């Protein structure tokens, strides 16, 4: 768990500090895959699968369509930092301190038993009671994808 968390944090740090947008997107994908591995090591099988299917595949689509098809080579090497890095560092430090205070409250918590699979129950809910809202969300995602395609089309003269 600790090694996987270290790799995940290292990839996340590389994703926000590298100058090349393509490399940043690839490290973002590795970081999200590391989070999926953390979910798997904690026994959260549905979150593991959702993390891989949604976030890691989303980064792959981001790399393919946005960076490789729509981006110019000069745009891949843009400076990705701004002059607000010092206040952002202070806010990140404050958030880390607050999270560590909250985590200390749970340091004595022990697992009740072995992790149980959750995919069967969630699948029954998604295909039963929540089938219509699930399909409506898929229509919204298709509309968003079509909008992204329209925005990346070159303008006709």
N, C-alpha and C positions, 0 to 999 in steps of 0.2 A: 504494500500500500504506500509506504513512504517513498520508495523509489519511483513508483508511478506518479505520485503527487509531485515529486521533484522534476521529473521529465515534463509533466504537464505545465508546471509553472515556468520552467525554462523555455519551453516552446511559446508560451504566452508572452514572456518577456521578449523573446526574439521577434515575435510577431508585431510588437509595437515599437521596436527600436530599429529594425532594419530599414534601409532606404528604398530598396526595391519592392514595389508593390506586389509583384508576383511571389517573391520569397516570403513577404509578410502574410499573404493569403495562404501559402502552403504551411507555414508555421501555425497559422490560426487553425487550419484543418487538423494538424497534428495535436494541437492543444485540445481541441474538441474531441478528438479520438482518445486522448488521455483521460478526459473527463468520463467518456463512455467506459473506459477500462476501470475507472474508480467506481462507477455504478455497478459494473459486473463484479468487482471484488467485494462490494457490500451486499450483493445478493438482490439488487434491484434490476431484475431481468427486463422488465418493460421499459424502464428509463434507459437502460443500456441500448436496447434495440431502437428506441425513439431517437436517442442521441446520434447513433450511427446513421439511421435512415434520414433524419431531418437535417441535422446540423452539418455533419461531415459531408453528406451529399450536396447540401446547399453550398458549402464552400467549393466543392468541385464544380458546380454549375457556375458559381461566381468566377472562378478561375477561367473556365472555358469561355463563357460568353462575355463577361465584362473585360477581363484583363487581356485575353488572347484575341478576341474578335473585335472588340470595340476600341481598345486602347492603342495608342501610338507608342513607339519605343521611347520617345522622349518623355511621355507621361509615366512610364514605368519607374523612372529614377527621380521622381519628385521628392522634395524634402517633406517629410511627414510630421514634422514637429512645428510648434509655434512658440510664441513668446509667453504663453501661459503655463509652461511646464512646471514652474516653481509652485504656483498655487495648486496645480493639479497634484503635485507630489505631496503637498501638505494635506489636501483632502484625502488622498489615498492613504497616507499615514494615519490620519484620524479614523478612517473607515477600518483599517487594519487593527488599530487599537480597540475600537468598539467591538469588532467581531471577536477579537481574542478575549475580551471581557465576557461576552456572551458564551463563548465556547468553554470558558473556565467553569461556568455553571453546569455544564453537561459532562464534565470530565469524569465524574463518578458513575455515570449511567452505563449500565450493562445491558447487553442484548438478552431478551427474554428466552429466545429459543433459536432454532435454526431458521434461516430465511426460507419463506414459502414462495412458490411461484405465484405471480399476480396476473400473468397474461390471460389466463382463461376467464377470470372474473371481469377484467377490463374489456376483453373481446366481446363477452356476452353483453356488457353494458353498451359498448359502441355499436353493436349490430342489433341491439334490442331497443332500449328506451331512448338512446341518443343517436339513432340512425339518421333521422332527418337533420338535426343540427350538424352532424358530422358531414353529411353531403352538402349542406349549405356552406360550410367552411371550405370544402373542396372547390365549390364554384367561385368563392371569393379569391382563393389562391390562383385559380385559372385566370380570373380577370386581372389579377396583379401581374401574372406572368405575361399575359398579352399586352398589358400596359408597358411593361419593361421592354418588350420587343418593339413596340411602337416608338418608345423614346430613344431606342438605339438605332433606329433606321435613319439613314442620311436624308437630309431635307432635299426635296426636288426643287430644281431651279427653274 
